Amino acid sequence: MIFLSWFKYRKEIKEFRNQLSNILGFTPRNISLYKTALSHRSIREGSDENNERLEFLGDAVLSSIIAHYLFRKYPYKGEGFLTEMRSKMVNRQKLNEIALKMGLKKISLYNKNDNALKISQIFGNTLEALIGAVYVDKGYNKTKRWVEEYIILPHLFIGDLEGIEINIKNKLYGWANKNTKIIDFIIVDEKLENSRRLFTMGCTVDGQIISQAKGFNKKEASQIAAQLAVESLGL
């Protein structure tokens, strides 16, 4: 019985390593480090067990790499343009989209019974934690090459990003001003989900709700609601 349990454990580790290697493009050395990077606090509460510390590190590393990349790509652009472009490249929604395309959701460890988590932005956070793990494992230079090869070039199309408004709410407010409408964001619902506060924010036009979105903070939920409102209005 003990042998079978050990065999099953070894098989699971091997499968996890293979899946991770397919995403990373290299075989990780410290498998436990990457497992921590993929572990959400909904299943591991300890700060040394979940990915929040690595997310903090990865966020800083990614910001530095993106800044360096833009500095080289746009030698004649000013600080304002570079700052705005970096914000477009590392915003929570964009990172979440990239994480899903890379397949991180399939190997992330989180409470799969929590439906709110499935539609939240946690996979973008997981991507940042993964970058933090690569940095700890491989160092800055190799992490920089990895981010450029596996994140920036295949997923962040700079030409397209130049034309995207950084704050989708500005687009809504601009439309409202031209059409003498009133845009507002309201709390539709607020409740606890696994000891975390979950907000449902609604975007209203002249008092009528035209879109709703959930998030673990008001800003995240209202940004998603704003995006849905823009799509609904055909802007």
FENQUI-V445087 format. One record per residue. N is the residue number from 1. PHI is phi in radians with two decimals (* if undefined). PSI is psi in whole degrees, 0 to 359 (NA if undefined). OMEGA is omega in degrees with one decimal (* if undefined). Layout:
# FENQUI-V445087
n:N phi:PHI psi:PSI omega:OMEGA
n:N phi:PHI psi:PSI omega:OMEGA
This chain:
# FENQUI-V445087
n:1 phi:* psi:316 omega:178.8
n:2 phi:-1.10 psi:319 omega:-179.9
n:3 phi:-1.09 psi:318 omega:-179.6
n:4 phi:-1.12 psi:320 omega:178.6
n:5 phi:-1.12 psi:318 omega:179.4
n:6 phi:-1.14 psi:319 omega:179.9
n:7 phi:-1.11 psi:318 omega:178.9
n:8 phi:-1.11 psi:318 omega:179.7
n:9 phi:-1.08 psi:314 omega:-179.9
n:10 phi:-1.09 psi:322 omega:179.0
n:11 phi:-1.15 psi:318 omega:179.9
n:12 phi:-1.13 psi:319 omega:178.9
n:13 phi:-1.11 psi:318 omega:-179.9
n:14 phi:-1.11 psi:317 omega:179.4
n:15 phi:-1.12 psi:318 omega:179.3
n:16 phi:-1.10 psi:316 omega:-179.9
n:17 phi:-1.08 psi:318 omega:179.7
n:18 phi:-1.14 psi:316 omega:178.6
n:19 phi:-1.09 psi:317 omega:-179.6
n:20 phi:-1.15 psi:319 omega:179.5
n:21 phi:-1.08 psi:323 omega:178.8
n:22 phi:-1.12 psi:325 omega:179.7
n:23 phi:-1.35 psi:317 omega:-175.8
n:24 phi:-1.35 psi:327 omega:-174.8
n:25 phi:1.49 psi:6 omega:174.4
n:26 phi:-2.64 psi:162 omega:-179.5
n:27 phi:-1.54 psi:118 omega:-178.3
n:28 phi:-1.20 psi:146 omega:179.5
n:29 phi:-1.46 psi:308 omega:-176.2
n:30 phi:-1.72 psi:90 omega:-173.6
n:31 phi:-1.11 psi:327 omega:-179.1
n:32 phi:-1.16 psi:327 omega:177.7
n:33 phi:-1.08 psi:316 omega:-178.8
n:34 phi:-1.28 psi:330 omega:176.7
n:35 phi:-1.16 psi:322 omega:175.6
n:36 phi:-1.12 psi:319 omega:-179.9
n:37 phi:-1.09 psi:333 omega:-177.2
n:38 phi:-1.72 psi:5 omega:-176.2
n:39 phi:-1.77 psi:115 omega:178.6
n:40 phi:-1.39 psi:154 omega:-177.2
n:41 phi:-1.19 psi:350 omega:177.5
n:42 phi:-1.19 psi:342 omega:176.8
n:43 phi:-2.07 psi:342 omega:178.2
n:44 phi:-2.38 psi:109 omega:-173.1
n:45 phi:-1.45 psi:333 omega:-176.5
n:46 phi:-1.13 psi:138 omega:-177.9
n:47 phi:-1.13 psi:340 omega:177.1
n:48 phi:-1.61 psi:0 omega:-177.8
n:49 phi:-1.98 psi:329 omega:-179.2
n:50 phi:-1.70 psi:181 omega:-169.3
n:51 phi:-1.65 psi:10 omega:-173.5
n:52 phi:-1.17 psi:322 omega:178.3
n:53 phi:-1.17 psi:318 omega:177.7
n:54 phi:-1.18 psi:328 omega:176.0
n:55 phi:-1.10 psi:316 omega:177.6
n:56 phi:-1.01 psi:314 omega:179.9
n:57 phi:-1.17 psi:313 omega:-178.4
n:58 phi:-1.08 psi:324 omega:177.9
n:59 phi:-1.04 psi:315 omega:179.9
n:60 phi:-1.19 psi:318 omega:-179.9
n:61 phi:-1.13 psi:314 omega:179.9
n:62 phi:-1.08 psi:317 omega:179.5
n:63 phi:-1.05 psi:319 omega:178.9
n:64 phi:-1.15 psi:316 omega:-179.2
n:65 phi:-1.13 psi:316 omega:179.2
n:66 phi:-1.10 psi:318 omega:179.8
n:67 phi:-1.06 psi:316 omega:-179.8
n:68 phi:-1.15 psi:319 omega:179.7
n:69 phi:-1.07 psi:313 omega:-179.2
n:70 phi:-1.20 psi:324 omega:178.8
n:71 phi:-1.05 psi:321 omega:179.4
n:72 phi:-1.34 psi:322 omega:-175.1
n:73 phi:-1.27 psi:326 omega:-177.3
n:74 phi:-2.09 psi:77 omega:-175.4
n:75 phi:-1.18 psi:344 omega:-176.5
n:76 phi:-2.01 psi:6 omega:179.4
n:77 phi:-1.55 psi:150 omega:-178.1
n:78 phi:-1.45 psi:176 omega:-177.2
n:79 phi:-1.06 psi:319 omega:-178.2
n:80 phi:-1.06 psi:314 omega:178.6
n:81 phi:-1.09 psi:314 omega:-178.4
n:82 phi:-1.10 psi:319 omega:179.8
n:83 phi:-1.13 psi:318 omega:179.9
n:84 phi:-1.15 psi:319 omega:179.1
n:85 phi:-1.12 psi:319 omega:178.3
n:86 phi:-1.10 psi:319 omega:178.7
n:87 phi:-1.09 psi:321 omega:178.3
n:88 phi:-1.13 psi:324 omega:-175.1
n:89 phi:-1.38 psi:333 omega:-175.4
n:90 phi:-1.98 psi:15 omega:179.3
n:91 phi:-1.19 psi:155 omega:-170.3
n:92 phi:-1.03 psi:318 omega:-178.2
n:93 phi:-1.15 psi:317 omega:-179.9
n:94 phi:-1.12 psi:316 omega:179.2
n:95 phi:-1.14 psi:325 omega:178.4
n:96 phi:-1.15 psi:318 omega:177.5
n:97 phi:-1.06 psi:316 omega:-179.8
n:98 phi:-1.12 psi:317 omega:-179.6
n:99 phi:-1.04 psi:318 omega:179.7
n:100 phi:-1.16 psi:319 omega:178.8
n:101 phi:-1.14 psi:327 omega:179.9
n:102 phi:-1.32 psi:344 omega:179.5
n:103 phi:1.61 psi:19 omega:-178.2
n:104 phi:-1.17 psi:330 omega:-178.8
n:105 phi:-1.05 psi:325 omega:-176.9
n:106 phi:-1.16 psi:330 omega:-176.5
n:107 phi:-1.97 psi:1 omega:176.8
n:108 phi:-1.24 psi:147 omega:-179.5
n:109 phi:-1.87 psi:108 omega:-179.0
n:110 phi:-2.64 psi:170 omega:-179.2
n:111 phi:-1.28 psi:99 omega:-175.4
n:112 phi:-1.29 psi:353 omega:175.6
n:113 phi:-1.48 psi:350 omega:179.0
n:114 phi:-1.59 psi:99 omega:-176.7
n:115 phi:-1.07 psi:330 omega:-179.8
n:116 phi:-1.13 psi:325 omega:-179.6
n:117 phi:-1.17 psi:327 omega:-177.6
n:118 phi:-1.12 psi:333 omega:-177.9
n:119 phi:-1.92 psi:9 omega:-179.0
n:120 phi:-1.57 psi:188 omega:-177.4
n:121 phi:-1.72 psi:22 omega:-173.2
n:122 phi:-1.17 psi:338 omega:-176.3
n:123 phi:-1.33 psi:333 omega:170.8
n:124 phi:-1.15 psi:320 omega:175.6
n:125 phi:-1.10 psi:320 omega:179.3
n:126 phi:-1.11 psi:322 omega:177.7
n:127 phi:-1.08 psi:318 omega:177.1
n:128 phi:-1.09 psi:320 omega:177.9
n:129 phi:-1.12 psi:322 omega:178.2
n:130 phi:-1.13 psi:320 omega:176.3
n:131 phi:-1.07 psi:320 omega:176.8
n:132 phi:-1.07 psi:320 omega:179.3
n:133 phi:-1.17 psi:318 omega:178.4
n:134 phi:-1.08 psi:320 omega:178.9
n:135 phi:-1.09 psi:314 omega:179.2
n:136 phi:-1.12 psi:322 omega:-176.2
n:137 phi:-1.36 psi:320 omega:-169.4
n:138 phi:-2.03 psi:345 omega:-176.8
n:139 phi:1.58 psi:171 omega:-171.2
n:140 phi:-1.17 psi:311 omega:-174.0
n:141 phi:-1.06 psi:316 omega:179.5
n:142 phi:-1.22 psi:325 omega:177.1
n:143 phi:-1.13 psi:319 omega:179.0
n:144 phi:-1.04 psi:314 omega:179.3
n:145 phi:-1.13 psi:321 omega:-179.4
n:146 phi:-1.15 psi:314 omega:-179.7
n:147 phi:-1.08 psi:317 omega:180.0
n:148 phi:-1.14 psi:318 omega:-175.6
n:149 phi:-1.34 psi:323 omega:-173.0
n:150 phi:-1.85 psi:348 omega:-178.8
n:151 phi:-2.11 psi:304 omega:-174.4
n:152 phi:-1.18 psi:303 omega:-174.1
n:153 phi:-1.13 psi:315 omega:-178.4
n:154 phi:-1.44 psi:342 omega:-171.4
n:155 phi:-2.16 psi:337 omega:-176.8
n:156 phi:-1.94 psi:96 omega:-176.9
n:157 phi:-1.52 psi:101 omega:-170.2
n:158 phi:-1.00 psi:318 omega:-179.5
n:159 phi:-1.04 psi:319 omega:179.0
n:160 phi:-1.21 psi:321 omega:-176.9
n:161 phi:-1.16 psi:331 omega:-179.4
n:162 phi:-1.04 psi:328 omega:-176.3
n:163 phi:-1.62 psi:0 omega:-178.2
n:164 phi:-1.57 psi:134 omega:176.3
n:165 phi:-1.24 psi:134 omega:-173.9
n:166 phi:-1.19 psi:325 omega:180.0
n:167 phi:-2.10 psi:108 omega:-175.2
n:168 phi:-1.08 psi:337 omega:179.1
n:169 phi:-1.13 psi:327 omega:178.7
n:170 phi:-1.04 psi:323 omega:178.8
n:171 phi:-1.13 psi:319 omega:178.5
n:172 phi:-1.13 psi:313 omega:-178.3
n:173 phi:-1.15 psi:324 omega:176.7
n:174 phi:-1.10 psi:316 omega:177.3
n:175 phi:-1.10 psi:318 omega:-178.4
n:176 phi:-1.10 psi:318 omega:-179.9
n:177 phi:-1.11 psi:320 omega:-179.1
n:178 phi:-1.21 psi:330 omega:-175.1
n:179 phi:-1.91 psi:16 omega:179.9
n:180 phi:0.84 psi:48 omega:175.8
n:181 phi:-1.93 psi:161 omega:177.9
n:182 phi:-2.00 psi:119 omega:177.6
n:183 phi:-1.74 psi:136 omega:177.3
n:184 phi:-2.57 psi:159 omega:176.4
n:185 phi:-2.13 psi:127 omega:-175.7
n:186 phi:-2.20 psi:156 omega:175.0
n:187 phi:-1.46 psi:115 omega:179.3
n:188 phi:-1.48 psi:322 omega:-178.3
n:189 phi:-2.70 psi:152 omega:178.1
n:190 phi:-2.60 psi:122 omega:-178.3
n:191 phi:-2.65 psi:169 omega:178.5
n:192 phi:-1.64 psi:132 omega:175.6
n:193 phi:-2.19 psi:108 omega:-178.9
n:194 phi:0.91 psi:50 omega:177.0
n:195 phi:1.21 psi:11 omega:177.2
n:196 phi:-2.06 psi:143 omega:-178.6
n:197 phi:-1.42 psi:123 omega:179.9
n:198 phi:-1.92 psi:125 omega:-178.7
n:199 phi:-1.85 psi:141 omega:168.1
n:200 phi:-1.97 psi:114 omega:-178.5
n:201 phi:-1.83 psi:141 omega:178.1
n:202 phi:-2.02 psi:142 omega:174.2
n:203 phi:-1.76 psi:126 omega:-177.5
n:204 phi:-2.00 psi:147 omega:171.4
n:205 phi:-2.11 psi:115 omega:-176.2
n:206 phi:0.91 psi:40 omega:175.1
n:207 phi:1.52 psi:352 omega:-179.7
n:208 phi:-1.73 psi:127 omega:179.4
n:209 phi:-1.25 psi:125 omega:179.2
n:210 phi:-1.96 psi:347 omega:176.1
n:211 phi:-2.78 psi:154 omega:178.4
n:212 phi:-2.41 psi:151 omega:176.8
n:213 phi:-2.70 psi:152 omega:-179.5
n:214 phi:-1.85 psi:151 omega:176.8
n:215 phi:-2.95 psi:162 omega:-178.3
n:216 phi:-1.52 psi:5 omega:165.9
n:217 phi:-2.61 psi:159 omega:-173.6
n:218 phi:-1.12 psi:322 omega:-177.4
n:219 phi:-1.10 psi:313 omega:-179.6
n:220 phi:-1.07 psi:314 omega:-178.0
n:221 phi:-1.14 psi:320 omega:-178.3
n:222 phi:-1.24 psi:327 omega:177.5
n:223 phi:-1.14 psi:318 omega:178.6
n:224 phi:-1.17 psi:320 omega:177.4
n:225 phi:-1.09 psi:322 omega:178.5
n:226 phi:-1.13 psi:318 omega:178.5
n:227 phi:-1.08 psi:316 omega:178.6
n:228 phi:-1.13 psi:324 omega:179.1
n:229 phi:-1.16 psi:318 omega:178.0
n:230 phi:-1.05 psi:316 omega:179.2
n:231 phi:-1.15 psi:319 omega:-179.5
n:232 phi:-1.13 psi:323 omega:-179.4
n:233 phi:-1.46 psi:352 omega:179.5
n:234 phi:1.24 psi:31 omega:-177.8
n:235 phi:-1.49 psi:NA omega:*
